[in-house]
Amino acid sequence: MSEKNPVETKSSALPHNGAISDAATITRLLLEHRSALMAYILAAVRNHADADDIFQESSLAIATSFSQLRDESGFLPWAREIARRRILAHVRKNKHLLLIDDELLDQLSQAAARIDQQDLQRKESQHSVLRTCLEQLPTESRRLIAMRYDQPTPPVESIARQFGRSLQGTYALLKRIRLVLRDCVDNKLSQEGDL
């Protein structure tokens, strides 16, 4: 595959401070991608109890080797490969299980990777459209949105003072701007869909 490998090799290991190692991040990513991983595992073993066992084994392996992951964006393909190895190990250990053959499991992995790529392209398209819509806003509206959503986010009261507006007026203006952005994004995405 032409995908960039999100896992370090021993020869190209990142320094410890460059690796992702936060337990909260591991938990968040596992929860975020649980459905996709379970669907993949279940498609391979077709038994909920075995799929749950394999998911648990995979989760433990993911947590144990999480420092090898270079970038959160590569989590799902990396975790899916760990799950694939756990599926094969589980089937070898439990001879009574019927597994789809290796070629079909590889095809399943490739199909999942294509879906991941399509999702990534869709998200990139949405971000691009949002940037375009933000650029079309009046300068004051762009400044207000930037102040509200840039990190660190100041309290709305502080933003209202800086813009010389009441708190309720600032909330109302933010709501109107969000509606304008939503309509702009929806229109542009529907136009892209028509192409």
One Martini backbone bead per residue (centre of mass of N, CA, C, O) as a GRO file, in nm:
protein
  195
    1MET     BB    1   0.101   0.032   0.013
    2SER     BB    2   0.096   0.402   0.012
    3GLU     BB    3   0.099   0.429   0.297
    4LYS     BB    4   0.191   0.568   0.573
    5ASN     BB    5   0.371   0.463   0.839
    6PRO     BB    6   0.270   0.504   1.185
    7VAL     BB    7   0.510   0.317   1.258
    8GLU     BB    8   0.779   0.246   1.417
    9THR     BB    9   1.103   0.166   1.396
   10LYS     BB   10   1.391   0.083   1.538
   11SER     BB   11   1.566   0.263   1.334
   12SER     BB   12   1.324   0.514   1.363
   13ALA     BB   13   1.311   0.607   1.639
   14LEU     BB   14   1.176   0.804   1.855
   15PRO     BB   15   1.186   0.996   2.086
   16HIS     BB   16   1.014   0.976   2.368
   17ASN     BB   17   0.893   1.279   2.337
   18GLY     BB   18   0.757   1.198   2.038
   19ALA     BB   19   0.560   1.017   2.170
   20ILE     BB   20   0.271   0.865   2.235
   21SER     BB   21   0.156   0.835   2.609
   22ASP     BB   22  -0.139   0.897   2.681
   23ALA     BB   23  -0.402   0.755   2.843
   24ALA     BB   24  -0.628   0.945   2.743
   25THR     BB   25  -0.568   0.904   2.443
   26ILE     BB   26  -0.613   0.605   2.427
   27THR     BB   27  -0.906   0.607   2.522
   28ARG     BB   28  -1.021   0.799   2.311
   29LEU     BB   29  -0.941   0.634   2.058
   30LEU     BB   30  -1.085   0.373   2.132
   31LEU     BB   31  -1.368   0.497   2.149
   32GLU     BB   32  -1.377   0.628   1.863
   33HIS     BB   33  -1.289   0.322   1.720
   34ARG     BB   34  -1.460   0.080   1.819
   35SER     BB   35  -1.663   0.020   1.591
   36ALA     BB   36  -1.458  -0.036   1.365
   37LEU     BB   37  -1.306  -0.265   1.508
   38MET     BB   38  -1.548  -0.450   1.567
   39ALA     BB   39  -1.639  -0.487   1.276
   40TYR     BB   40  -1.382  -0.618   1.179
   41ILE     BB   41  -1.375  -0.856   1.376
   42LEU     BB   42  -1.663  -0.966   1.320
   43ALA     BB   43  -1.615  -1.023   1.018
   44ALA     BB   44  -1.398  -1.247   1.082
   45VAL     BB   45  -1.558  -1.431   1.327
   46ARG     BB   46  -1.878  -1.420   1.376
   47ASN     BB   47  -1.848  -1.360   1.705
   48HIS     BB   48  -1.912  -1.183   1.981
   49ALA     BB   49  -1.736  -1.312   2.201
   50ASP     BB   50  -1.476  -1.320   2.033
   51ALA     BB   51  -1.470  -1.022   1.959
   52ASP     BB   52  -1.443  -0.921   2.248
   53ASP     BB   53  -1.179  -1.064   2.313
   54ILE     BB   54  -1.013  -0.938   2.081
   55PHE     BB   55  -1.055  -0.647   2.164
   56GLN     BB   56  -0.917  -0.670   2.438
   57GLU     BB   57  -0.643  -0.767   2.334
   58SER     BB   58  -0.600  -0.524   2.147
   59SER     BB   59  -0.615  -0.301   2.360
   60LEU     BB   60  -0.371  -0.396   2.518
   61ALA     BB   61  -0.169  -0.379   2.284
   62ILE     BB   62  -0.212  -0.081   2.226
   63ALA     BB   63  -0.129   0.026   2.505
   64THR     BB   64   0.156  -0.106   2.510
   65SER     BB   65   0.235   0.018   2.195
   66PHE     BB   66   0.171   0.334   2.173
   67SER     BB   67   0.464   0.462   2.141
   68GLN     BB   68   0.479   0.381   1.824
   69LEU     BB   69   0.298   0.607   1.765
   70ARG     BB   70   0.325   0.905   1.583
   71ASP     BB   71   0.011   0.949   1.490
   72GLU     BB   72  -0.323   0.982   1.535
   73SER     BB   73  -0.413   0.955   1.229
   74GLY     BB   74  -0.289   0.638   1.238
   75PHE     BB   75  -0.457   0.462   1.434
   76LEU     BB   76  -0.658   0.275   1.282
   77PRO     BB   77  -0.463   0.110   1.103
   78TRP     BB   78  -0.287   0.020   1.338
   79ALA     BB   79  -0.514  -0.118   1.507
   80ARG     BB   80  -0.606  -0.312   1.285
   81GLU     BB   81  -0.341  -0.473   1.273
   82ILE     BB   82  -0.353  -0.571   1.559
   83ALA     BB   83  -0.624  -0.715   1.528
   84ARG     BB   84  -0.538  -0.910   1.306
   85ARG     BB   85  -0.328  -1.059   1.483
   86ARG     BB   86  -0.536  -1.143   1.701
   87ILE     BB   87  -0.714  -1.309   1.523
   88LEU     BB   88  -0.504  -1.519   1.436
   89ALA     BB   89  -0.429  -1.609   1.724
   90HIS     BB   90  -0.716  -1.694   1.814
   91VAL     BB   91  -0.756  -1.912   1.597
   92ARG     BB   92  -0.513  -2.088   1.665
   93LYS     BB   93  -0.608  -2.138   1.965
   94ASN     BB   94  -0.914  -2.179   1.831
   95LYS     BB   95  -0.991  -2.427   1.620
   96HIS     BB   96  -1.316  -2.394   1.607
   97LEU     BB   97  -1.271  -2.160   1.438
   98LEU     BB   98  -1.396  -1.969   1.173
   99LEU     BB   99  -1.211  -1.828   0.916
  100ILE     BB  100  -1.141  -1.622   0.714
  101ASP     BB  101  -0.934  -1.592   0.487
  102ASP     BB  102  -0.651  -1.416   0.438
  103GLU     BB  103  -0.740  -1.275   0.180
  104LEU     BB  104  -1.007  -1.165   0.294
  105LEU     BB  105  -0.879  -1.009   0.527
  106ASP     BB  106  -0.714  -0.824   0.343
  107GLN     BB  107  -0.957  -0.707   0.192
  108LEU     BB  108  -1.086  -0.587   0.442
  109SER     BB  109  -0.852  -0.398   0.508
  110GLN     BB  110  -0.855  -0.244   0.238
  111ALA     BB  111  -1.145  -0.142   0.257
  112ALA     BB  112  -1.107   0.013   0.519
  113ALA     BB  113  -0.886   0.201   0.409
  114ARG     BB  114  -1.063   0.333   0.190
  115ILE     BB  115  -1.269   0.450   0.385
  116ASP     BB  116  -1.071   0.621   0.542
  117GLN     BB  117  -0.982   0.792   0.297
  118GLN     BB  118  -1.262   0.906   0.234
  119ASP     BB  119  -1.302   1.043   0.506
  120LEU     BB  120  -1.057   1.227   0.486
  121GLN     BB  121  -1.145   1.373   0.226
  122ARG     BB  122  -1.409   1.482   0.338
  123LYS     BB  123  -1.284   1.647   0.570
  124GLU     BB  124  -1.100   1.821   0.392
  125SER     BB  125  -1.330   1.946   0.232
  126GLN     BB  126  -1.476   2.075   0.470
  127HIS     BB  127  -1.239   2.253   0.562
  128SER     BB  128  -1.208   2.409   0.299
  129VAL     BB  129  -1.491   2.528   0.295
  130LEU     BB  130  -1.476   2.671   0.566
  131ARG     BB  131  -1.245   2.859   0.492
  132THR     BB  132  -1.395   2.999   0.263
  133CYS     BB  133  -1.631   3.103   0.438
  134LEU     BB  134  -1.460   3.268   0.635
  135GLU     BB  135  -1.342   3.462   0.413
  136GLN     BB  136  -1.643   3.585   0.351
  137LEU     BB  137  -1.642   3.728   0.594
  138PRO     BB  138  -1.641   3.973   0.779
  139THR     BB  139  -1.395   4.091   0.967
  140GLU     BB  140  -1.542   4.098   1.244
  141SER     BB  141  -1.646   3.806   1.230
  142ARG     BB  142  -1.372   3.669   1.209
  143ARG     BB  143  -1.259   3.776   1.475
  144LEU     BB  144  -1.476   3.657   1.658
  145ILE     BB  145  -1.431   3.361   1.581
  146ALA     BB  146  -1.133   3.348   1.651
  147MET     BB  147  -1.165   3.418   1.951
  148ARG     BB  148  -1.367   3.186   2.025
  149TYR     BB  149  -1.188   2.924   1.876
  150ASP     BB  150  -0.930   2.982   1.978
  151GLN     BB  151  -0.634   2.910   2.134
  152PRO     BB  152  -0.726   3.027   2.394
  153THR     BB  153  -1.044   3.059   2.529
  154PRO     BB  154  -1.222   3.314   2.591
  155PRO     BB  155  -1.453   3.457   2.738
  156VAL     BB  156  -1.734   3.607   2.625
  157GLU     BB  157  -1.715   3.855   2.803
  158SER     BB  158  -1.441   3.949   2.689
  159ILE     BB  159  -1.530   3.975   2.396
  160ALA     BB  160  -1.754   4.180   2.440
  161ARG     BB  161  -1.572   4.405   2.546
  162GLN     BB  162  -1.383   4.424   2.292
  163PHE     BB  163  -1.656   4.489   2.105
  164GLY     BB  164  -1.877   4.657   2.262
  165ARG     BB  165  -2.077   4.438   2.385
  166SER     BB  166  -2.307   4.247   2.481
  167LEU     BB  167  -2.352   3.934   2.578
  168GLN     BB  168  -2.613   3.876   2.418
  169GLY     BB  169  -2.513   4.003   2.152
  170THR     BB  170  -2.276   3.808   2.113
  171TYR     BB  171  -2.435   3.546   2.105
  172ALA     BB  172  -2.613   3.628   1.865
  173LEU     BB  173  -2.384   3.676   1.663
  174LEU     BB  174  -2.261   3.394   1.676
  175LYS     BB  175  -2.514   3.251   1.576
  176ARG     BB  176  -2.533   3.391   1.301
  177ILE     BB  177  -2.256   3.308   1.198
  178ARG     BB  178  -2.299   3.002   1.216
  179LEU     BB  179  -2.537   2.998   1.016
  180VAL     BB  180  -2.385   3.111   0.776
  181LEU     BB  181  -2.171   2.889   0.768
  182ARG     BB  182  -2.358   2.648   0.737
  183ASP     BB  183  -2.490   2.740   0.470
  184CYS     BB  184  -2.232   2.763   0.308
  185VAL     BB  185  -2.132   2.473   0.339
  186ASP     BB  186  -2.381   2.329   0.232
  187ASN     BB  187  -2.380   2.462  -0.050
  188LYS     BB  188  -2.094   2.376  -0.138
  189LEU     BB  189  -2.128   2.070  -0.098
  190SER     BB  190  -2.368   2.040  -0.294
  191GLN     BB  191  -2.209   2.142  -0.540
  192GLU     BB  192  -1.992   1.920  -0.534
  193GLY     BB  193  -2.205   1.685  -0.566
  194ASP     BB  194  -2.296   1.788  -0.863
  195LEU     BB  195  -2.011   1.736  -1.020
   0.00000   0.00000   0.00000
